[in-house]
Amino acid sequence: MKTILTLKYGDKYSSDDVNRIFIDTAGKYNYVCVTDNPEGLFSNIYTIPIEGEPDGHWEKVKLFQYYFGKTLYLDLDVAIQNDIEHLFSYLDKTPVICYTYWKDRGEKHGMSIHDFPYHKDERWAYNYLSNFNSSVMMWEDARHIYNYWKKDQDYYMVKYAGDDRFLYHENFTFEHWPRGEIYSFKFDGAKYQPDATIALLNGQADFPNLVEEYYDELRMYKMGRKVHA
């Protein structure tokens, strides 16, 4: 069984964003959405309620408790450009996570992509940087990650400014999709890469006017997205 897993809480994203992933993957997988509001989701999408107040991006770490066979997690601000079926072939026994090949810190900071996550800074938010992006992840059984986090979750939520950093620095083993499969539109030069499988539309909050302009163009025309009633 192959499952597409999504996460929706609050009002940043809507049921349409979840339904779009169903449509853009031709509805040929098992679909699960963990959410605080299932209203408007397609009936084909199985829902799991979020208990209590959502813990922001830490809700992603909680997803590792679930076992649905081969599971591909997708953030709701991704654009599926091409068929995703081959992405499952990269999964063996080790979870897979998106590697941030676009983070070339060498020119600006004198550090390579391998060095900068270990940069220490007196500002909490600039410590424990990461070369992982949890917008796209895949696993079959990753309950060991959830159990590890659950034992001391308050500590990790204070230590790390985000789930990416927790996953990177706590010595979990991950595989990665090769360069070119997944890219960040904004951080990878703001250039459409038609051969890539998935585009991350992260960073919209930092430059809303620029990114929204390209986002609309790509969503409507270049990335195969359509307006659905």
Buried (B, 14 or more C-beta within 10 A) or exposed (E): EBBBBBBBBEEEBBBEBBBBBBBBBEBEBBBBBBBBBBEEBEEEBBBBEBEEEBBEBBBBBBBBEBEBEBBBBBBBBBBBBBEBEEBBEBBEEBBBBBBBBBBBBEEEEEBEBEEBBEEEEEEEEEBBBBBBBBBBBBBBBBEEBBEBBBEEBEEBBEBBBBBBBBBBBBEBEBBBBEEEBBBBBBBBEEEBBEEBBBBBBBBBEEEEEEBEEBBEEBBEEBBBBEEEE
